[in-house]
């Protein structure tokens, strides 16, 4: 049972501090009143700890999407088996191993016990539960199919997490290969090349001169040795500055437009954004969320500001009584075959089912393209690493060959 730290006054006006065990903040307040104490502040004992004790890194105890999906599945199972909502939330908070999720579930349980709806309690934890999850839970509560809404939410979150995991796993090996190759090259340039500096100086003093590739190699070596920390700091500052720039609406719009024009990744980014839009919209419609609200949420979930604007225009068309497919078709961002399916589904009133099928097919196409891209990236990374290492080796050995040929 959680503990609450309190500061209260007695009937004689004296100050009283301590901790009290209670199922919720409301119960703690009731217990204090029964003890003839007048509470001034009552808060969770964990949050009442000193600031240094609660200080954690921003990414520490981060709640992943798969954890939220598991939570939705477990909550649906408990409710299907007749467990009351408050007891189910208490059981899940005691069973979870993530401290942040445990604290969030405790707050959600307290909020529900004090009279809030489950969707309102989830909305108070925006860092853990997305607007999509909150909307689907709200639709489930309004339509009396909460368990089904939770199961569908879990299925969507799991699908989204699987796609993200596949992308990360596909790019892990090329990224590691690139980092290791770059590290080896920098080590050669900063450690091995300076050992040949006396030899190169003697060649220059003798009037033989150095090849252009050796001059470039020495310039890079001197710059890294002398200004390596400055270059690293400037690069880090540039990354932070660019990241902040891309967080602004204008910068994000430019980045989203540029991503769609990339040679290999552009089509993958495009299909991923369209797939997310179709899957979220279809899932929301299947769970009874109104179309206009579903369009707003699905537009936010695309991850692309250009497609988001198109979806917003579609919502305006729907509000004025027009069809959903017209602004989507004129945007050029939705593939023609997808638009044909959406148009037919809109006429046959099967839009929710068709959208999810479209997302499944697009995800399969993305997986195939990712496999091809990874197969191409791996040899390209090997070639790039080979070129960097050859640059160092040739820059060091070419003066030796020139000296041998001139002596011969």
NORSULCOR-V877756 format. One record per residue. N is the residue number from 1. SS is DSSP state (helix for helix, strand for strand, loop for the rest). PHI is phi in radians with two decimals (NA if undefined). OMEGA is omega as a letter, one per 20 degrees, with the letter a starting at -180 (* if undefined). Layout:
n,ss,phi,omega
N,SS,PHI,OMEGA
N,SS,PHI,OMEGA
This chain:
n,ss,phi,omega
1,loop,NA,a
2,loop,-1.18,r
3,strand,-1.89,r
4,strand,-2.15,r
5,strand,-1.54,a
6,strand,-2.37,r
7,strand,-2.22,a
8,strand,-2.45,r
9,strand,-2.12,r
10,loop,-1.45,r
11,loop,-1.15,r
12,loop,-1.61,r
13,loop,1.58,r
14,loop,-1.39,a
15,strand,-1.44,r
16,strand,-2.35,r
17,strand,-2.23,r
18,strand,2.94,r
19,strand,-2.19,a
20,strand,-2.47,r
21,strand,-1.57,a
22,loop,-2.71,a
23,loop,-1.27,r
24,loop,-2.69,r
25,helix,-1.14,r
26,helix,-1.11,r
27,helix,-1.12,r
28,helix,-1.10,r
29,helix,-1.10,r
30,helix,-1.13,r
31,helix,-1.12,r
32,helix,-1.14,r
33,helix,-1.15,r
34,helix,-1.13,r
35,loop,-1.56,r
36,loop,1.10,r
37,loop,-1.92,r
38,strand,-1.87,a
39,strand,-1.19,r
40,strand,-1.78,r
41,strand,-2.41,r
42,strand,-2.40,a
43,strand,-2.53,r
44,strand,-1.01,a
45,loop,-1.08,r
46,loop,-1.16,a
47,loop,-1.31,a
48,loop,-1.50,r
49,loop,-1.19,r
50,loop,-1.01,a
51,helix,-1.04,a
52,helix,-1.17,r
53,helix,-1.27,a
54,helix,-1.57,a
55,loop,-1.24,r
56,loop,-2.36,r
57,loop,-1.18,a
58,loop,-1.02,a
59,loop,-1.62,a
60,loop,-1.24,r
61,loop,0.98,r
62,loop,-1.15,a
63,loop,-1.58,a
64,loop,-1.46,a
65,helix,-1.14,r
66,helix,-1.16,r
67,helix,-1.19,r
68,helix,-1.16,r
69,helix,-1.11,r
70,helix,-1.09,r
71,helix,-1.08,r
72,helix,-1.10,r
73,helix,-1.12,a
74,helix,-1.16,r
75,helix,-1.14,r
76,helix,-1.12,r
77,helix,-1.10,a
78,helix,-1.12,a
79,helix,-1.19,r
80,helix,-1.12,a
81,loop,-1.60,r
82,loop,1.50,r
83,loop,-1.33,r
84,loop,-1.04,a
85,helix,-1.05,a
86,helix,-1.09,r
87,helix,-1.16,r
88,helix,-1.13,r
89,helix,-1.13,r
90,helix,-1.11,r
91,helix,-1.10,a
92,helix,-1.19,r
93,helix,-1.15,r
94,helix,-1.33,a
95,helix,-1.55,a
96,loop,-1.24,a
97,loop,-1.77,r
98,loop,-1.54,a
99,helix,-1.02,a
100,helix,-1.16,r
101,helix,-1.18,r
102,helix,-1.07,r
103,helix,-1.13,r
104,helix,-1.13,r
105,helix,-1.14,r
106,helix,-1.12,r
107,helix,-1.15,r
108,helix,-1.12,r
109,helix,-1.09,r
110,helix,-1.09,a
111,helix,-1.14,r
112,helix,-1.16,a
113,helix,-1.16,r
114,loop,-1.57,r
115,loop,1.98,r
116,loop,-1.40,r
117,loop,-1.30,a
118,helix,-1.09,a
119,helix,-1.15,r
120,helix,-1.16,r
121,helix,-1.17,r
122,helix,-1.17,a
123,helix,-1.14,r
124,loop,-1.34,r
125,loop,-2.11,a
126,loop,-1.16,r
127,loop,-1.27,a
128,loop,-1.93,a
129,loop,-1.88,a
130,loop,-1.29,r
131,helix,-1.12,r
132,helix,-1.05,r
133,helix,-1.08,a
134,helix,-1.10,a
135,helix,-1.15,r
136,helix,-1.20,r
137,helix,-1.14,r
138,helix,-1.10,r
139,helix,-1.12,r
140,helix,-1.12,r
141,helix,-1.19,a
142,helix,-1.22,a
143,helix,-1.69,r
144,loop,1.07,r
145,loop,-2.36,a
146,helix,-1.06,a
147,helix,-1.06,r
148,helix,-1.15,r
149,helix,-1.11,r
150,helix,-1.13,r
151,helix,-1.14,r
152,helix,-1.20,r
153,helix,-1.08,r
154,helix,-1.09,r
155,helix,-1.10,r
156,helix,-1.16,a
157,helix,-1.11,r
158,helix,-1.14,r
159,helix,-1.09,r
160,helix,-1.12,a
161,helix,-1.22,r
162,helix,-1.11,r
163,helix,-1.11,r
164,helix,-1.11,r
165,helix,-1.14,r
166,helix,-1.15,r
167,helix,-1.12,a
168,helix,-1.13,a
169,helix,-1.15,r
170,helix,-1.20,a
171,helix,-1.67,a
172,helix,-1.10,a
173,helix,-1.10,r
174,helix,-1.05,a
175,helix,-1.17,r
176,helix,-1.08,r
177,helix,-1.05,r
178,helix,-1.15,r
179,helix,-1.14,r
180,helix,-1.13,r
181,helix,-1.09,r
182,helix,-1.14,r
183,helix,-1.09,r
184,helix,-1.11,r
185,helix,-1.11,r
186,helix,-1.09,r
187,helix,-1.10,r
188,helix,-1.09,a
189,helix,-1.20,a
190,helix,-1.58,a
191,helix,-1.95,a
192,helix,-1.39,a
193,helix,-1.05,r
194,helix,-1.04,r
195,helix,-1.18,r
196,helix,-1.64,a
197,helix,-1.03,r
198,helix,-1.02,r
199,helix,-1.11,r
200,helix,-1.15,r
201,helix,-1.11,r
202,helix,-1.14,r
203,helix,-1.13,r
204,helix,-1.18,r
205,helix,-1.19,r
206,loop,-1.34,r
207,loop,1.56,a
208,loop,-1.26,a
209,loop,1.38,a
210,loop,-2.08,r
211,loop,-1.09,a
212,helix,-1.06,a
213,helix,-1.13,r
214,helix,-1.23,r
215,helix,-1.08,r
216,helix,-1.12,r
217,helix,-1.09,r
218,helix,-1.14,r
219,helix,-1.11,r
220,helix,-1.13,a
221,helix,-1.09,r
222,helix,-1.10,a
223,helix,-1.14,a
224,helix,-1.19,a
225,helix,-1.23,a
226,helix,-1.48,a
227,helix,-2.10,a
228,helix,-1.03,a
229,helix,-1.14,r
230,helix,-1.14,r
231,helix,-1.08,r
232,helix,-1.09,r
233,helix,-1.14,r
234,helix,-1.11,r
235,helix,-1.10,r
236,helix,-1.10,r
237,helix,-1.12,r
238,helix,-1.12,r
239,helix,-1.11,r
240,helix,-1.10,r
241,helix,-1.11,r
242,helix,-1.14,r
243,helix,-1.10,r
244,helix,-1.15,r
245,helix,-1.12,a
246,helix,-1.28,r
247,helix,-1.39,r
248,loop,-1.34,a
249,helix,-0.99,a
250,helix,-1.16,r
251,helix,-1.16,r
252,helix,-1.17,r
253,helix,-1.11,r
254,helix,-1.13,r
255,helix,-1.13,r
256,helix,-1.11,r
257,helix,-1.19,a
258,helix,-1.23,a
259,helix,-1.08,a
260,loop,-1.24,a
261,loop,-1.74,r
262,loop,-1.12,a
263,loop,-1.00,a
264,loop,-1.74,a
265,helix,-1.47,a
266,helix,-1.02,a
267,helix,-1.16,r
268,helix,-1.20,r
269,helix,-1.04,a
270,helix,-1.11,a
271,helix,-1.14,r
272,helix,-1.13,r
273,helix,-1.16,r
274,helix,-1.15,r
275,helix,-1.10,r
276,helix,-1.07,r
277,helix,-1.06,a
278,helix,-1.12,a
279,helix,-1.19,a
280,helix,-1.15,a
281,helix,-1.10,r
282,helix,-1.11,a
283,helix,-1.16,r
284,helix,-1.16,r
285,helix,-1.11,r
286,helix,-1.14,a
287,loop,-1.66,r
288,loop,1.49,r
289,loop,-1.29,a
290,loop,-0.99,a
291,helix,-1.06,a
292,helix,-1.10,r
293,helix,-1.18,r
294,helix,-1.11,r
295,helix,-1.13,a
296,helix,-1.13,a
297,helix,-1.21,a
298,helix,-1.16,r
299,helix,-1.13,r
300,helix,-1.18,a
301,helix,-1.52,a
302,loop,-1.19,a
303,loop,1.38,r
304,loop,-2.36,a
305,helix,-1.17,r
306,helix,-1.15,r
307,helix,-1.17,r
308,helix,-1.08,r
309,helix,-1.12,r
310,helix,-1.13,r
311,helix,-1.14,r
312,helix,-1.08,r
313,helix,-1.12,r
314,helix,-1.12,r
315,helix,-1.10,r
316,helix,-1.14,r
317,helix,-1.10,r
318,helix,-1.12,r
319,helix,-1.09,a
320,loop,-1.45,r
321,loop,1.65,a
322,loop,-1.52,a
323,loop,-1.45,r
324,loop,-1.32,a
325,helix,-1.33,a
326,helix,-1.07,a
327,helix,-1.15,r
328,helix,-1.15,a
329,helix,-1.23,a
330,helix,-1.26,a
331,helix,-1.22,a
332,loop,1.39,a
333,loop,-1.52,r
334,loop,-1.71,r
335,loop,-0.99,a
336,helix,-1.01,a
337,helix,-1.14,r
338,helix,-1.20,r
339,helix,-1.10,r
340,helix,-1.09,r
341,helix,-1.16,r
342,helix,-1.13,a
343,helix,-1.10,a
344,helix,-1.18,r
345,helix,-1.12,r
346,helix,-1.15,r
347,helix,-1.28,a
348,helix,-1.62,r
349,loop,1.08,r
350,loop,-2.14,a
351,helix,-1.10,a
352,helix,-1.12,a
353,helix,-1.23,a
354,helix,-1.16,a
355,helix,-1.08,r
356,helix,-1.15,r
357,helix,-1.12,r
358,helix,-1.06,r
359,helix,-1.09,r
360,helix,-1.07,a
361,helix,-1.16,r
362,helix,-1.19,r
363,helix,-1.11,r
364,helix,-1.12,r
365,helix,-1.17,r
366,helix,-1.11,r
367,helix,-1.06,r
368,helix,-1.12,r
369,helix,-1.17,r
370,helix,-1.11,r
371,helix,-1.07,r
372,helix,-1.12,a
373,helix,-1.12,r
374,helix,-1.12,r
375,helix,-1.09,r
376,helix,-1.44,a
377,helix,-1.20,a
378,helix,-1.02,r
379,helix,-1.16,r
380,helix,-1.13,r
381,helix,-1.14,r
382,helix,-1.10,r
383,helix,-1.11,a
384,helix,-1.10,r
385,helix,-1.11,r
386,helix,-1.06,r
387,helix,-1.12,a
388,helix,-1.12,a
389,helix,-1.18,r
390,helix,-1.13,r
391,helix,-1.04,r
392,helix,-1.20,a
393,helix,-1.13,a
394,helix,-1.14,r
395,helix,-1.09,r
396,helix,-1.45,a
397,helix,-1.53,a
398,helix,-1.05,r
399,helix,-1.06,r
400,helix,-1.12,r
401,helix,-1.10,r
402,helix,-1.10,a
403,helix,-1.16,r
404,helix,-1.10,a
405,helix,-1.20,r
406,helix,-1.25,r
407,helix,-1.19,r
408,loop,-1.11,*
